Amino acid sequence: MAKNKNIRPYLERDISWMYFNRRVLQEACKSNVPLLERLNFLGIYSNNLDEFFRVRVASQNRVAEWDGKSGVREAKTATEVVKQINKLNSRYVKDFELAVRQVNKELSEHNICLISDTQADEGQLEYIRNYYQEHIDGYVVPIWLKAVRHLDYETDEKIYLAVKACREAGTGRQVYDYAYFSLPVESCGRFLRLPDKDGRSYIMYIDDVVRCCLSKVFEGNGFLSYSAYTFKFTRDAEMEIDNDQRNGILQKIAKGIKSRRKGEPLRFIYDENMPDDLLRRVLGKLDLGERDTVLRGGRYQNHKDLMKFPSFFGEGLNYPPMPAIRRFSMSGPESILERIRRQDRFLHVPYHSFDTFIRVLHEAATSRNVSSIKITLYRLAKDSKVVRALIAAARNGKKVTVVIELLARFDEESNIKWSQKLEDAGVKVVFGVEGLKVHSKVLHIGMKKGGDLACISTGNFHEGNAKAYTDCILMTSSRRIVKEVEQVFDFIEKPYSQIRFKELLVSPNDMKSRFISLINAEIRNRKNGKPAYIRMKLNHVTDPEMVRKLYDAAYAGVDIEMSVRGNCSIVTEGLPENCRIRINGIIDRYLEHSRIFVFAAGGEEKVFIGSADWMPRNLDNRIEVITPVYDPAIKQEMKRIVDYALLDVKQGRTVDGTGANRAWTCDNPLETGSQQALYTHYCELENKEREYDERMS
């Protein structure tokens, strides 16, 4: 790449995503990662890829198929992007299959054996047949391929077996019939643990359990032999929302979910040993286009099920435990709301227990001094403690308002269910804003006496996510912030109203322009000889305007360092030496999810946290909230999170736009990964607080 001082390369979002998912696969290949955790990463990689094809590749295909006069350039770009995605996917799938074989080999060395139907001995076969009879029989019902025109009504959430069965015709000649059926994974799981034997544990895919019992599946049909091969397909997951104004938003989303299930197939993966005659018949039932993906794979598909592999315990199999810390400063009988009123507090989950936030809601639900609760909910746990607290608050006479985003992808049905329960309890439910997703994570607690309180989070108020995603929650009584958090709810209920926010950065109101102003200030400070740097931690950076602005700052001499987990459209490879942008991508036991922004501000650092990444959807098409952090101690902790991410050479990979994912390097690196270092720091912090409290008492 030419070292032209004016170059500002832009990497397409979806190509950068493939590079990100490649980093997940690389983590699954690391020998120092515990073995069962490597299996989990393989499952995550596969699950990520499924969703990527269902959503992003589907969108690119739609753009590529556009044949109107307008959008010609976009259609051409989309065509090239899809070609490159398929090329990368074909390359990565070989590495994936190799990684699966390697992990299986190492499992065997730990006396955990994955066996196929042909490897089972007679005792195991008897156990398998009995298991099939008791748990599977009746769930597997073959469909003759010649009896169906298309697989329109089959879901892409399942794994299928295609069967070639041989029987003898009346003339004595052998003829073949072809069938398929879905495996009952949702009822029986994907893996069967067989009885241990001679100190070894045995696991079998449900695919092979059924293969062992094909004679039972086709009982009464007179077949002489069978062969069965897995396949799966991925559908376009974009919902076609009915624009009929007579339909309420709830009904539109419900209809949209149904339309998603009939999305067109766009990716097909099959066992490479499937006979050609059977393959032709299966493909004939799927309306695949020339841009769609057809991939030969191994014996097993739907590797996302590896995330639910049977549990085993032993040296080198799992991460050492890191139990969530219950914050000493927010424990005990004293009112947690009063503690927040006296001083700002923060949580960094999953290092800190999310139960502290639940306690805030519980106390708000029962406190005689609380008059109202307002909260935005994007994703909800299956049995949500958050919702239970809000329902209790409404029944206790509090005025409760809940903003639920019905278009939280793949969680729409769950959110509809919860919204109905909340409404039944007397909660005022607001279904977001049509045309704008409500992605902000904010809570406002109205008090009868004294100042109100607010919580601003970088992630969802979701108990499950809080155990796996790293997110920060700021709890504050700062009047200037709390007042504007309440105004956010006014903005949601009256979208596009001219509400001016002085403290909060709110999209689509003025967040982008405010961030640009902050970057411009760094450029000016650099020219004036003042401290000038930008340090950030976020998930995605793809907004073209923000990418260009970061290049502008870097060329002006502003030092830019970022930790970006996922999509990143900045290309640092080949930039001039005086243009310093360094980006670290971390994959570790927890999903890096917090968004933290640090600006030098001429020596008076400004720190912000919130829900928004730097993507067009976040800055232009969603309601997002970023808050400044004023408390000096919390400000220092937010900076520490970013600093540790930039010093993580153990888990970090250089994100430079090439996809090479080289190991991250830096001066004075941490001895451990940043996640372990943060956990150790928080444990030490808690010990110091306890010791101080004991001395004072």
C-alpha positions in Angstrom: 0.0 0.0 0.0 1.5 3.4 -1.0 2.4 5.6 2.0 0.5 8.6 0.8 -0.2 11.1 3.6 -3.7 11.6 2.3 -4.9 8.0 2.2 -7.9 7.1 4.4 -8.7 3.5 3.5 -12.0 2.0 4.6 -12.5 -1.7 5.1 -16.0 -3.0 4.4 -17.8 -3.8 7.7 -18.7 -7.4 6.7 -15.1 -8.3 5.7 -13.9 -6.9 9.0 -16.5 -9.1 10.7 -15.0 -12.2 9.1 -11.6 -11.2 10.5 -13.2 -10.8 13.9 -14.8 -14.2 13.8 -11.4 -15.6 12.7 -10.0 -14.3 16.0 -12.6 -16.4 17.8 -11.5 -19.4 15.8 -7.9 -18.7 16.7 -8.7 -18.7 20.4 -10.2 -22.2 19.9 -6.9 -23.3 18.4 -4.7 -22.1 21.3 -3.2 -25.0 23.3 -3.1 -22.9 26.5 -6.9 -22.4 26.5 -8.6 -25.1 28.5 -9.9 -27.9 26.3 -13.7 -27.6 26.9 -13.4 -23.8 26.6 -11.9 -24.4 23.1 -14.9 -26.5 22.3 -17.1 -23.6 23.5 -15.2 -21.1 21.2 -15.8 -23.5 18.3 -19.5 -23.4 19.1 -19.4 -19.6 19.3 -17.6 -19.3 16.0 -20.2 -21.5 14.3 -23.2 -19.7 16.0 -21.7 -16.3 15.0 -21.4 -17.5 11.4 -25.0 -18.7 11.2 -26.3 -15.4 12.4 -23.9 -13.5 10.1 -25.2 -15.3 7.1 -28.9 -15.0 8.2 -28.6 -11.3 8.6 -25.6 -9.6 7.0 -25.0 -11.8 4.0 -28.7 -11.8 3.4 -28.7 -8.0 3.3 -25.7 -7.9 1.0 -27.4 -10.3 -1.4 -30.5 -8.1 -1.5 -28.4 -5.1 -2.4 -26.4 -7.1 -5.0 -29.7 -8.2 -6.7 -30.8 -4.6 -7.1 -31.3 -3.9 -10.8 -32.5 -0.3 -10.7 -30.6 2.6 -12.2 -30.0 4.1 -8.8 -27.7 2.0 -6.5 -25.6 0.5 -9.2 -22.4 1.2 -7.4 -23.8 -0.2 -4.1 -24.9 -3.4 -5.9 -21.5 -3.8 -7.4 -19.8 -3.4 -4.0 -22.2 -5.8 -2.4 -21.5 -8.4 -5.1 -17.8 -8.1 -4.4 -18.3 -8.3 -0.7 -20.3 -11.5 -0.9 -17.6 -13.0 -3.2 -14.9 -12.1 -0.7 -17.0 -13.5 2.2 -17.5 -16.8 0.5 -13.8 -17.0 -0.3 -12.8 -16.3 3.3 -15.4 -18.7 4.5 -14.1 -21.5 2.3 -10.7 -20.9 3.7 -11.7 -20.7 7.3 -13.9 -23.8 7.2 -10.8 -26.0 6.6 -9.2 -24.5 9.7 -12.4 -25.0 11.6 -12.7 -28.7 10.7 -9.0 -29.2 11.6 -9.5 -27.5 15.0 -12.5 -29.8 15.7 -10.4 -32.9 14.9 -7.6 -31.6 17.1 -9.8 -30.9 20.0 -11.5 -34.3 19.7 -8.0 -35.9 19.7 -7.0 -34.1 22.8 -10.3 -35.0 24.5 -9.5 -38.6 23.9 -6.2 -38.1 25.6 -8.2 -36.9 28.6 -10.3 -40.1 28.4 -13.3 -38.3 26.9 -14.1 -40.2 23.7 -16.4 -39.0 20.9 -17.5 -42.1 19.1 -19.5 -42.7 15.9 -22.2 -45.3 15.2 -19.6 -47.6 13.6 -17.3 -47.4 16.6 -19.9 -48.5 19.2 -19.5 -52.0 20.7 -22.5 -54.3 21.3 -23.0 -53.2 24.9 -23.1 -49.5 23.8 -25.4 -50.3 20.9 -27.9 -52.0 23.3 -27.8 -48.9 25.5 -28.3 -46.6 22.5 -31.3 -48.7 21.2 -32.9 -48.6 24.6 -32.3 -44.8 24.8 -33.8 -44.3 21.4 -36.9 -46.3 22.3 -37.4 -44.4 25.6 -36.5 -40.8 24.6 -36.4 -40.4 20.8 -38.9 -42.7 19.2 -41.8 -40.7 17.8 -39.7 -37.5 17.5 -38.1 -38.7 14.2 -40.6 -38.9 11.3 -39.1 -39.2 7.8 -40.4 -37.1 4.9 -39.9 -38.5 1.4 -38.0 -36.1 -0.8 -40.2 -36.9 -3.8 -43.3 -35.9 -1.8 -42.3 -32.3 -1.2 -41.6 -29.5 -3.7 -39.6 -27.3 -1.5 -38.3 -27.2 2.1 -40.2 -24.0 2.7 -41.6 -24.9 6.0 -38.4 -26.3 7.5 -36.6 -24.0 9.9 -32.9 -23.3 9.6 -32.5 -23.6 13.4 -32.4 -27.4 13.1 -30.0 -30.0 11.8 -31.2 -32.6 9.2 -30.3 -36.1 8.2 -30.8 -37.0 4.5 -31.2 -40.7 4.0 -30.6 -43.0 1.1 -32.4 -46.3 1.7 -32.1 -49.5 -0.4 -34.9 -52.0 -1.0 -35.4 -54.9 -3.3 -38.0 -54.4 -6.1 -40.4 -57.1 -7.2 -38.0 -58.1 -10.0 -35.1 -58.6 -7.5 -33.4 -55.4 -8.6 -32.2 -53.0 -5.9 -33.9 -49.6 -5.9 -33.4 -46.5 -3.7 -35.7 -44.2 -1.9 -34.7 -40.8 -0.5 -35.9 -39.1 2.7 -35.0 -36.5 5.2 -35.9 -35.6 8.8 -34.8 -33.2 11.5 -33.0 -34.3 14.5 -34.9 -33.7 17.8 -32.1 -31.7 19.4 -34.5 -29.4 21.2 -36.1 -32.4 23.0 -33.1 -34.7 23.4 -30.0 -32.5 23.2 -27.2 -32.9 20.6 -25.0 -35.3 22.7 -25.6 -38.5 24.5 -23.3 -39.6 27.2 -22.9 -43.3 27.2 -22.0 -45.3 30.3 -18.3 -44.9 31.3 -16.1 -47.9 30.7 -12.6 -48.8 31.8 -12.0 -45.3 33.2 -13.0 -43.6 29.9 -16.1 -41.5 29.2 -18.0 -41.9 25.9 -20.0 -39.3 24.0 -22.1 -39.7 20.9 -23.7 -37.1 18.6 -27.5 -37.6 18.5 -26.9 -37.9 14.7 -25.1 -41.1 15.3 -27.6 -42.3 17.9 -30.3 -42.1 15.2 -28.0 -43.7 12.6 -27.7 -46.7 14.9 -31.5 -46.9 14.9 -32.5 -46.3 11.3 -34.1 -49.7 11.0 -36.5 -48.5 13.8 -37.1 -45.1 12.0 -38.1 -46.9 8.8 -39.7 -49.9 10.4 -42.2 -51.7 8.2 -40.8 -50.3 4.9 -38.7 -53.4 4.0 -35.4 -51.6 3.5 -32.2 -53.7 3.3 -29.7 -50.9 4.1 -29.5 -47.2 4.9 -26.9 -44.4 4.8 -27.5 -41.0 6.4 -25.8 -37.7 6.0 -26.2 -34.4 7.8 -27.1 -31.1 6.2 -28.2 -27.7 7.3 -29.2 -24.5 5.6 -29.4 -20.8 6.6 -32.3 -18.6 5.7 -32.5 -14.8 5.2 -33.5 -13.6 8.7 -34.6 -10.1 7.7 -38.3 -9.5 8.7 -40.7 -8.0 6.3 -42.7 -5.6 8.6 -46.2 -4.9 7.4 -46.5 -1.2 6.9 -50.2 -1.2 7.1 -50.9 1.7 9.6 -54.0 -0.1 10.9 -51.8 -2.8 12.5 -50.3 -2.0 15.9 -46.5 -2.3 16.3 -47.0 -5.5 18.4 -48.9 -7.2 15.7 -46.5 -6.0 13.0 -43.5 -7.6 14.8 -45.4 -10.8 15.5 -46.2 -11.0 11.7 -42.6 -10.2 10.9 -41.4 -13.1 13.0 -43.6 -15.5 11.0 -42.2 -14.0 7.7 -38.7 -14.6 8.9 -39.3 -18.3 9.2 -40.0 -18.4 5.5 -36.9 -16.4 4.5 -35.1 -17.6 1.4 -32.3 -20.1 1.9 -28.9 -18.5 1.2 -26.3 -21.0 2.6 -26.2 -24.8 2.4 -23.7 -27.0 4.2 -23.6 -30.8 3.8 -21.5 -33.9 4.6 -18.9 -34.2 1.9 -19.6 -37.9 1.7 -23.2 -37.5 0.7 -23.8 -39.4 -2.6 -24.3 -37.2 -5.7 -27.8 -38.6 -6.3 -28.9 -37.7 -2.8 -27.3 -34.3 -2.9 -29.0 -33.4 -6.2 -32.4 -34.3 -4.7 -31.8 -32.2 -1.5 -30.5 -29.2 -3.4 -33.5 -29.5 -5.8 -35.7 -28.6 -2.8 -33.8 -25.4 -2.0 -34.1 -22.3 -4.2 -30.4 -21.3 -4.1 -29.1 -18.6 -6.3 -25.7 -18.1 -7.9 -24.6 -15.8 -5.0 -25.6 -18.3 -2.4 -23.1 -20.5 -0.6 -22.9 -24.2 -1.0 -20.2 -25.8 1.2 -18.9 -29.3 1.7 -18.4 -30.0 5.3 -17.6 -32.8 7.7 -19.8 -35.5 9.1 -21.4 -33.2 11.6 -23.0 -29.7 11.2 -24.6 -27.2 13.5 -21.4 -26.9 15.6 -23.0 -24.2 17.7 -24.2 -27.2 19.8 -20.7 -27.5 21.0 -21.5 -24.7 23.4 -23.7 -27.3 25.2 -21.2 -30.1 25.2 -21.6 -32.3 28.3 -19.8 -31.1 31.4 -16.6 -32.7 32.7 -14.2 -31.6 35.4 -10.5 -32.1 35.4 -7.2 -30.4 35.1 -6.9 -28.4 31.9 -10.6 -28.8 30.9 -12.2 -25.6 32.2 -11.2 -22.0 33.1 -10.5 -21.7 36.8 -13.5 -20.2 38.7 -13.8 -16.4 39.0 -16.9 -16.0 41.2 -18.6 -12.7 40.9 -17.7 -10.2 43.6 -20.4 -8.7 45.8 -19.3 -5.1 46.3 -18.7 -4.4 50.0 -19.6 -0.7 49.6 -23.1 -1.7 48.4 -23.8 -4.6 50.8 -25.3 -4.6 54.2 -28.6 -3.4 55.7 -28.2 0.3 54.8 -30.3 1.6 52.0 -28.5 1.2 48.7 -30.4 4.1 47.2 -29.1 6.4 50.0 -25.6 5.2 49.3 -25.9 6.2 45.7 -27.3 9.5 46.7 -24.2 10.2 48.8 -21.7 9.1 46.2 -21.7 7.7 42.7 -21.2 4.0 42.4 -20.3 1.6 39.6 -20.4 -2.1 38.7 -18.3 -3.9 36.2 -20.0 -7.2 35.4 -19.3 -10.1 35.4 -16.4 -9.3 37.8 -19.0 -7.6 40.1 -22.3 -9.4 40.8 -25.3 -8.2 38.8 -27.3 -8.9 42.0 -26.4 -5.5 43.2 -28.3 -3.9 40.4 -31.2 -6.2 41.1 -31.1 -5.0 44.7 -31.4 -1.4 43.5 -34.6 -2.4 41.6 -35.9 -4.4 44.6 -35.4 -1.5 47.0 -37.0 1.0 44.5 -39.9 -1.4 44.2 -40.6 -1.4 48.0 -39.2 1.9 49.2 -41.9 4.3 50.5 -39.8 7.2 49.2 -39.8 6.1 45.6 -42.6 7.4 43.4 -41.6 6.3 39.9 -39.3 4.0 37.9 -38.5 4.4 34.3 -36.3 1.9 32.4 -35.3 0.9 28.9 -35.1 -2.8 28.2 -33.5 -4.2 25.0 -33.0 -7.9 25.8 -34.4 -9.8 28.8 -33.5 -13.0 30.6 -35.8 -16.0 30.2 -36.9 -15.7 33.9 -36.1 -12.1 34.4 -35.6 -10.8 37.9 -35.6 -7.3 36.5 -39.2 -7.7 35.2 -40.3 -9.3 38.5 -39.0 -6.3 40.4 -40.8 -3.9 38.0 -44.1 -5.8 38.3 -43.8 -5.7 42.1 -43.1 -1.9 41.9 -46.3 -1.4 39.9 -48.3 -3.5 42.3 -46.9 -1.4 45.2 -48.3 1.7 43.6 -45.2 3.1 41.9 -45.6 4.7 38.5 -43.6 2.4 36.3 -42.7 3.0 32.7 -40.9 0.4 30.7 -39.6 1.0 27.2 -39.2 -2.3 25.4 -37.5 -2.6 22.1 -39.5 -5.2 20.1 -37.0 -5.3 17.3 -34.1 -6.7 19.4 -33.0 -9.2 16.8 -34.0 -12.9 17.6 -35.5 -11.8 21.0 -38.7 -10.4 19.6 -40.9 -13.2 20.8 -39.5 -13.1 24.3 -39.9 -9.3 24.5 -43.5 -9.5 23.3 -44.3 -12.0 26.0 -42.7 -9.9 28.8 -44.4 -6.7 27.5 -47.8 -8.4 27.9 -47.0 -9.5 31.4 -45.9 -6.0 32.4 -49.0 -4.4 30.9 -51.2 -6.9 32.8 -49.5 -5.8 36.0 -50.3 -2.1 35.4 -46.9 -1.1 34.0 -47.0 1.6 31.3 -45.2 -0.1 28.4 -43.8 1.9 25.5 -42.8 0.0 22.4 -39.9 2.2 21.4 -40.0 4.5 18.4 -41.1 3.4 15.0 -38.1 3.9 12.7 -35.6 4.1 15.6 -34.4 1.2 17.8 -34.2 2.1 21.5 -30.8 0.6 22.3 -30.0 2.8 25.3 -29.6 1.2 28.7 -30.9 3.7 31.3 -32.9 3.6 34.5 -34.5 6.6 36.3 -35.8 6.4 39.9 -38.0 9.2 41.0 -37.9 10.0 44.7 -40.6 11.8 46.8 -38.0 13.4 49.0 -34.4 14.3 48.0 -32.8 14.0 44.6 -33.7 11.4 42.0 -31.3 8.7 40.9 -30.2 7.2 37.6 -28.3 4.3 36.2 -26.6 4.3 32.8 -25.2 1.0 31.5 -23.0 -0.1 28.5 -25.0 -3.3 28.3 -28.4 -4.9 28.7 -30.1 -5.2 32.1 -30.0 -9.0 31.6 -28.9 -11.5 34.2 -27.6 -14.0 31.7 -25.6 -11.4 29.7 -24.2 -10.1 33.0 -22.5 -13.4 33.6 -20.8 -13.5 30.2 -20.5 -9.9 28.9 -18.2 -7.3 30.3 -20.3 -4.2 31.0 -20.2 -1.1 33.2 -23.1 0.4 35.1 -22.8 3.9 36.5 -25.2 4.7 39.4 -25.5 8.4 40.1 -27.4 11.1 41.9 -25.7 13.9 39.9 -28.6 16.3 39.3 -27.4 17.4 35.9 -27.1 13.8 34.6 -30.2 12.5 36.3 -32.4 15.3 35.0 -31.3 14.5 31.4 -31.8 10.8 31.8 -35.5 11.6 32.6 -35.5 13.8 29.5 -34.4 10.8 27.5 -37.7 9.1 28.3 -39.6 12.2 27.2 -37.6 12.1 23.9 -38.6 8.4 23.4 -42.2 9.1 24.0 -42.0 12.2 21.7 -39.4 11.3 19.2 -37.7 13.9 17.1 -38.7 16.6 19.7 -36.1 19.4 20.1 -34.7 18.4 23.4 -31.2 19.8 24.0 -28.9 17.6 26.0 -25.9 19.4 27.6 -24.4 16.5 29.6 -25.6 13.3 27.9 -24.6 12.4 24.3 -27.9 11.1 22.8 -28.4 9.7 19.3 -29.9 10.4 16.8 -30.1 13.8 18.4 -26.5 15.1 18.5 -24.2 12.2 19.6 -22.2 12.1 16.4 -21.6 15.9 16.2 -20.6 15.9 19.9 -18.1 13.1 19.3 -16.7 15.0 16.3 -16.4 18.1 18.4 -14.4 16.1 21.0 -12.0 14.8 18.3 -11.7 18.3 16.8 -10.7 19.6 20.2 -7.9 17.0 20.4 -6.7 18.2 17.0 -6.6 21.8 18.1 -4.9 20.9 21.4 -2.2 19.0 19.5 -1.5 22.0 17.3 -1.3 24.2 20.4 1.2 21.9 22.1 -1.3 20.6 24.7 -1.8 16.9 25.6 -3.8 15.3 22.9 -4.8 11.6 22.7 -7.9 9.4 22.3 -8.2 6.0 24.0 -11.4 4.0 23.5 -12.8 0.6 24.1 -15.9 -0.4 22.1 -17.3 -3.2 20.0 -17.5 -1.7 16.5 -16.1 1.2 14.5 -17.6 1.4 11.0 -19.3 4.8 10.6 -17.5 6.3 7.6 -17.6 9.8 9.0 -16.1 8.8 12.3 -13.5 6.7 10.6 -12.4 9.7 8.5 -12.4 11.9 11.5 -10.1 9.5 13.4 -7.7 9.5 10.4 -7.8 13.3 10.5 -6.8 13.3 14.1 -4.1 10.7 13.6 -2.6 12.7 10.7 -2.6 15.8 12.9 -0.5 13.9 15.5 -3.2 12.9 17.9 -2.2 9.6 19.5 -5.1 7.1 19.1 -5.3 3.7 20.8 -8.4 1.5 20.8 -9.6 -1.8 21.9 -12.2 -3.0 19.3 -13.7 -6.4 19.7 -15.6 -6.8 16.4 -16.1 -4.8 13.2 -13.4 -2.3 12.5 -13.3 -0.4 9.2 -10.0 1.4 9.9 -6.9 0.1 8.0 -3.7 0.9 9.9 -1.4 -1.3 7.7 0.6 0.9 5.5 -0.1 4.2 7.1 2.8 6.7 7.6 4.7 6.3 10.8 3.6 9.7 12.1 0.0 8.6 11.8 -0.4 6.5 14.9 -3.5 4.5 15.3 -3.2 1.2 17.1 -6.1 -1.2 17.6 -6.2 -4.3 19.8 -8.9 -7.0 19.5 -9.3 -9.1 22.6 -11.0 -12.5 22.7 -11.2 -14.1 26.1 -13.4 -16.0 28.5 -15.9 -13.1 28.7 -17.3 -11.2 25.7 -15.8 -7.7 25.7 -18.8 -5.4 25.5 -18.3 -2.2 27.4 -18.0 1.1 25.6 -15.6 3.6 27.2 -14.2 6.8 25.7 -11.2 8.8 27.0 -10.2 12.2 25.6 -7.1 14.0 26.8 -8.9 17.4 26.6 -5.7 19.4 27.0 -4.8 17.7 30.3 -8.3 17.7 31.9 -9.3 14.2 30.8 -12.9 13.6 29.8 -14.3 10.1 30.3 -17.6 8.8 28.9 -19.4 5.4 28.9 -22.6 4.2 27.3 -24.5 2.0 24.9 -23.3 3.2 21.5 -20.7 1.9 19.1 -19.4 4.0 16.3 -21.6 2.5 13.6 -24.2 4.3 11.4 -27.0 2.3 13.1 -26.0 3.5 16.5 -25.3 7.1 15.7 -28.1 7.7 13.2 -30.8 5.1 13.6 -31.0 4.2 17.2 -31.7 6.0 20.5 -28.4 5.6 22.4 -27.1 7.3 25.5 -23.5 8.1 26.4 -22.8 9.8 29.8 -19.8 11.6 31.1 -18.2 10.2 34.2 -17.4 12.8 36.9 -16.6 10.9 40.1 -12.8 10.9 40.2 -12.5 7.3 41.6 -14.9 5.9 39.0 -13.2 7.9 36.3 -9.9 6.3 37.2 -11.5 2.8 37.1 -12.9 3.4 33.6 -9.5 4.5 32.4 -8.0 1.4 34.0 -10.3 -0.8 32.0 -9.1 0.8 28.8 -5.5 0.8 29.8 -5.5 -2.9 30.7 -7.1 -3.7 27.3 -4.3 -1.8 25.6 -1.6 -3.7 27.6 -3.1 -7.2 27.0 -0.6 -9.1 24.9 -1.8 -12.5 26.1 -5.3 -12.3 24.6 -4.9 -9.4 22.2 -4.6 -9.4 18.4 -3.6 -6.5 16.2 -6.5 -5.2 14.2 -5.0 -3.6 11.1 -7.4 -4.3 8.3 -5.4 -7.2 6.8 -7.1 -10.1 8.6 -3.7 -11.4 9.7 -4.6 -11.0 13.4 -1.0 -10.9 14.5 -0.3 -11.1 18.2 -0.6 -7.7 20.0 2.6 -6.1 21.2 3.1 -3.1 23.5 5.5 -1.6 26.1 5.1 -2.8 29.7 2.5 -5.5 29.0 0.4 -7.1 31.7 1.6 -10.4 33.0 -1.8 -11.9 32.6 -4.8 -11.2 30.3 -6.7 -8.0 31.0 -9.7 -9.9 32.3 -7.7 -11.8 34.9 -5.8 -8.5 35.8 -9.1 -6.7 36.3 -10.5 -9.4 38.4 -7.4 -9.5 40.6 -7.6 -5.7 41.0 -11.2 -5.8 42.0 -10.6 -8.5 44.6 -7.7 -6.4 46.1 -10.0 -3.3 46.1 -12.7 -5.2 48.0 -10.2 -6.4 50.5 -8.9 -2.9 51.1 -12.4 -1.6 51.6 -13.2 -4.3 54.2 -9.9 -3.6 56.0 -10.6 0.1 56.1 -14.1 -0.5 57.4 -12.8 -2.7 60.1 -10.3 -0.1 61.2 -12.9 2.6 61.3 -15.3 0.5 63.3 
